[in-house]
Amino acid sequence: MRGTPTALRLGPARLHGSTLLLRLPRYSDFPQWRELRLRDRACLEPFWHTSALSWAERHTEKAWVRECLEAATNARTGRRIATVIEIDGRFAGQVEIGNIDVRARQGEMGIWIDARLGRHGFGGIAAGLILDFAFDALGLERVNAPISPGNAAATSGAVQIGFVREGRMRLHFDVGGARADHDLWSMTRAEIPPKGFTEMWLERTLQHRIAPPPPAGSTTTPGASTEVSKDDHIPDTATVFGVLARYRCGQLWRAARQLLPARPVLLRLPGHDRVVLRSARPADGAARTAAVRNAGPLPADGIGSSGTAWLREIALSAAGVRSPAGLLFVLDAAGVYAGTARLFDLDLFDRNARIQLWADPARAGDDVRTAATRALLTYAFEQLGLFRVYTAVAAGDTASAAVAAAAGLHQEGTMRSYTGLDGQRGDHELWAITAGGDQHA
């Protein structure tokens, strides 16, 4: 990744006589953020992640201060670039590239904008600026965008700027009070317009003469909530320091948890009495190196061929599924190393994760791979309480696709220019299963 500056400013771009730019959020944005979010509740809440809090309770001073802190922290670490859309000096929405995978050079885009400005071209400019930044400054190769099929505005915007629909992810995310399907849209480096996304959008907007936005003070979107707090103000020092203290304590607690070793896991494979999945050990490194050398190409488990790489992965995975490497397992056939498995990429709400399994063909056939996949799924759903598990299978790898199908996963689409754990970029099939599926069949 080429750089993730903390003092970020993208733009400006001019449209309809107004100036739009992207920047990191500020504490002083709170009143306008809350006003827009409450006013546009009808447009946003059905597609926003579910919460036990009311919509108003989710848009407090403390919530905004925490959002600002997270934006600054994530910008420093390069995990997420979250920006504010500013038009003529006023807060007008947010756009981000999140879930950034530096190794795979992939990220995920999300955006919302003042409903009064929708269909006037400003959302497209904001999307163009963040996409140009993602591909040029961050060096990403792929940006995806999960969109609810019922979100017509977001779907239309994705199509217009050039995103390609790759498939539908069943019950992908909990929004508006329930789990819902989401379409997977993506943009790859091959689809960057010659002049970039921002210039392309500006030319298209001016060519089609999209009408300018309504003047300030005009009526709000019909049916939108007009609930606005009477005491909206910039968060005071006490609020900021209170949230900051809790936030830092949370960071320290999460860091401390990474130092605590996870309990060893042993998963038995029905029908294969002498084969188990168990927690990886440093001593497995030599056997794995020999197996990789004999098998040929590096396995799709994201681990290098050296003993040092193995020890590094052991250290990263020590804290379990929430660690950077997730849970790392060894496929053990009668005491002999036979492959590697991962359960990793746990999402923000601890309900979705990814699995990957590689087996030495000399030690484990497809029947063992299928049994091992089923054991991982059972553990994920019954012990960890996950709801959805997915995997990426390289296009043309018919054997792995057959194993996924036999284990109960279903193909949902094909991800273009996707980087697998082995570092190879290309088309990958998306296979997934949700809790309550037929993984036990």
KAJOBEL-V28067 format. One record per backbone hydrogen bond with DSSP energy under -0.5 kcal/mol. NH is the residue of the N-H (numbers start at 1). CO is the residue of the C=O. If there is no record, write none. Layout:
nh=NH co=CO
nh=NH co=CO
//
This chain:
nh=8 co=6
nh=10 co=22
nh=12 co=20
nh=13 co=20
nh=15 co=18
nh=18 co=15
nh=20 co=13
nh=21 co=86
nh=22 co=10
nh=23 co=84
nh=24 co=8
nh=29 co=26
nh=30 co=27
nh=33 co=29
nh=34 co=30
nh=35 co=31
nh=36 co=32
nh=37 co=33
nh=38 co=34
nh=39 co=35
nh=40 co=36
nh=41 co=38
nh=43 co=40
nh=44 co=40
nh=45 co=41
nh=47 co=44
nh=48 co=45
nh=50 co=174
nh=58 co=54
nh=59 co=56
nh=64 co=60
nh=65 co=61
nh=66 co=62
nh=67 co=63
nh=68 co=64
nh=69 co=65
nh=70 co=66
nh=71 co=67
nh=72 co=68
nh=73 co=69
nh=74 co=70
nh=75 co=71
nh=76 co=72
nh=77 co=73
nh=78 co=74
nh=79 co=74
nh=80 co=74
nh=81 co=97
nh=82 co=80
nh=83 co=81
nh=83 co=95
nh=84 co=23
nh=85 co=93
nh=86 co=21
nh=86 co=84
nh=87 co=90
nh=88 co=19
nh=90 co=87
nh=92 co=85
nh=93 co=85
nh=94 co=112
nh=95 co=83
nh=96 co=110
nh=97 co=81
nh=98 co=108
nh=100 co=79
nh=101 co=106
nh=102 co=100
nh=105 co=101
nh=106 co=101
nh=107 co=142
nh=108 co=98
nh=109 co=144
nh=110 co=96
nh=112 co=94
nh=114 co=92
nh=117 co=114
nh=118 co=114
nh=118 co=115
nh=120 co=117
nh=122 co=117
nh=125 co=121
nh=126 co=122
nh=127 co=123
nh=128 co=124
nh=129 co=125
nh=130 co=126
nh=131 co=127
nh=132 co=128
nh=133 co=129
nh=134 co=130
nh=135 co=131
nh=136 co=132
nh=137 co=132
nh=137 co=133
nh=138 co=133
nh=140 co=134
nh=141 co=105
nh=142 co=105
nh=143 co=187
nh=144 co=107
nh=145 co=185
nh=147 co=183
nh=151 co=148
nh=152 co=150
nh=155 co=151
nh=156 co=152
nh=157 co=153
nh=158 co=154
nh=159 co=155
nh=160 co=156
nh=161 co=157
nh=162 co=158
nh=162 co=159
nh=163 co=158
nh=164 co=186
nh=166 co=184
nh=167 co=184
nh=168 co=412
nh=169 co=182
nh=170 co=168
nh=172 co=169
nh=172 co=180
nh=173 co=180
nh=175 co=173
nh=175 co=178
nh=176 co=45
nh=176 co=48
nh=178 co=175
nh=180 co=173
nh=182 co=169
nh=183 co=147
nh=184 co=167
nh=185 co=145
nh=185 co=183
nh=186 co=164
nh=187 co=143
nh=189 co=141
nh=191 co=188
nh=192 co=189
nh=196 co=193
nh=198 co=128
nh=200 co=196
nh=201 co=197
nh=202 co=198
nh=203 co=199
nh=204 co=200
nh=205 co=201
nh=206 co=202
nh=207 co=203
nh=208 co=204
nh=210 co=205
nh=214 co=116
nh=218 co=215
nh=224 co=221
nh=232 co=229
nh=235 co=27
nh=240 co=236
nh=241 co=237
nh=242 co=238
nh=243 co=239
nh=244 co=240
nh=245 co=241
nh=246 co=242
nh=247 co=243
nh=248 co=244
nh=249 co=245
nh=250 co=246
nh=251 co=247
nh=252 co=248
nh=253 co=249
nh=254 co=250
nh=255 co=251
nh=256 co=252
nh=257 co=253
nh=258 co=254
nh=259 co=255
nh=259 co=256
nh=260 co=256
nh=260 co=257
nh=261 co=259
nh=262 co=318
nh=267 co=277
nh=268 co=266
nh=269 co=272
nh=269 co=275
nh=270 co=268
nh=272 co=269
nh=275 co=272
nh=276 co=332
nh=277 co=267
nh=278 co=276
nh=278 co=330
nh=279 co=265
nh=280 co=328
nh=284 co=281
nh=285 co=282
nh=287 co=283
nh=288 co=284
nh=289 co=285
nh=290 co=286
nh=291 co=287
nh=292 co=288
nh=293 co=289
nh=294 co=290
nh=295 co=291
nh=296 co=292
nh=297 co=295
nh=301 co=299
nh=302 co=299
nh=310 co=306
nh=311 co=307
nh=312 co=308
nh=313 co=309
nh=314 co=310
nh=315 co=311
nh=316 co=312
nh=317 co=313
nh=318 co=315
nh=320 co=317
nh=323 co=320
nh=325 co=316
nh=326 co=323
nh=327 co=343
nh=329 co=327
nh=329 co=341
nh=330 co=278
nh=331 co=339
nh=332 co=276
nh=332 co=330
nh=333 co=331
nh=333 co=336
nh=334 co=274
nh=334 co=332
nh=336 co=333
nh=338 co=331
nh=339 co=331
nh=340 co=358
nh=341 co=329
nh=342 co=356
nh=343 co=327
nh=344 co=354
nh=346 co=321
nh=347 co=352
nh=350 co=347
nh=353 co=388
nh=354 co=344
nh=355 co=390
nh=356 co=342
nh=358 co=340
nh=360 co=338
nh=361 co=359
nh=363 co=360
nh=364 co=360
nh=369 co=365
nh=370 co=366
nh=371 co=367
nh=372 co=368
nh=373 co=369
nh=374 co=370
nh=375 co=371
nh=376 co=372
nh=377 co=373
nh=378 co=374
nh=379 co=375
nh=380 co=376
nh=381 co=377
nh=382 co=378
nh=383 co=378
nh=383 co=379
nh=384 co=379
nh=386 co=380
nh=387 co=351
nh=388 co=351
nh=389 co=433
nh=390 co=353
nh=391 co=431
nh=393 co=429
nh=395 co=427
nh=397 co=394
nh=398 co=396
nh=401 co=397
nh=402 co=398
nh=403 co=399
nh=404 co=400
nh=405 co=401
nh=406 co=402
nh=407 co=403
nh=408 co=405
nh=409 co=404
nh=410 co=432
nh=412 co=430
nh=413 co=430
nh=414 co=166
nh=415 co=428
nh=416 co=414
nh=418 co=415
nh=418 co=426
nh=420 co=418
nh=420 co=424
nh=423 co=420
nh=426 co=418
nh=428 co=415
nh=429 co=393
nh=430 co=413
nh=431 co=391
nh=431 co=429
nh=432 co=410
nh=433 co=389
nh=435 co=387
nh=437 co=434
nh=441 co=438
//
